[in-house]
Amino acid sequence: MKKIYAFIKSARFAEISILLGFPMIGLFFAFESLPQLLSVRVPLFAAATFLLSTAVYAFNGLAGIGEDKENARLSDLKSRKSTFTATVAVSLSFSLLFFFLIKSGLAVSAVVSFLLWCIYSFPQKGFKYRPVLGTLIHFVAQIIHFLMGYTVIKPIDGAGIAASVYFAILFSAGHINHELIDREADEKTGIMTGAVYFGAKMWEKVSFSMFLAATIYILIASLAVSGMIFHTFPFVAAGLVHTLYKLPSFKKAPEQSKFLAERSFYRVLYFVAGTFFILTKIFK
């Protein structure tokens, strides 16, 4: 049982499930009537996205096996090389098949997304090893993920692109916090993330600034689109709550436990916000 738990933890299935939420939110942003949710495309898209995320994280684990042994949070990845190789091949194949069955363009987007994450994770040369570039990959990839969900329901339009930018900023801010969590382990293995290069205090301020910028952005974008402020209010409220939570914590030392606690807090917070958003869309 312990081995199973260790594998699930190191394979990061919890993070895969969270990553699934962004494309699904894109789908709900586009949806306008309940029958659209009853289409077989919706569960097929959810399965395809989960498999794509599984392939991405498996490749990330495979690429970082040598370094992750220094990271207590990911040390269970060692000796999993063959497992993760098989996971990449099987998950990616079925993911592309499912996407193609929904819409051929989704399969193309999935390939682009996977290649971006390969550029991020590629051993020793990937953007993961460079300050800022890793965050840039997260920003661009998240726009793609959101719009993939959006196009399951309707074609890309200005509203969809505007909404995708909000979630891309939010996702990037979370990635910066993630770099802060792994800063000490990355520094030991020579991974030059933004947290290592700029220092924990500076990178913490950047993360906070991006979370705040995301809140301001979605508020302004919602005011500019008639009727959207009601639906996006949960995200505005979540941003304000996160800000109130974060400000007092600047007095604490920039330690891993602090950033882990913040990650747990905002994951729950934005999950609740997303749930309320979906309910307002369904019962509008």
Secondary structure as UniProt FT lines:
FT   HELIX           2..11
FT   HELIX           13..30
FT   HELIX           34..37
FT   HELIX           41..63
FT   HELIX           65..68
FT   TURN            69..70
FT   TURN            72..74
FT   HELIX           75..77
FT   TURN            78..79
FT   HELIX           81..102
FT   HELIX           104..121
FT   TURN            123..125
FT   HELIX           127..129
FT   TURN            131..132
FT   HELIX           133..153
FT   HELIX           158..181
FT   HELIX           183..189
FT   HELIX           194..198
FT   HELIX           200..224
FT   TURN            226..227
FT   HELIX           228..249
FT   TURN            250..251
FT   HELIX           256..282
//
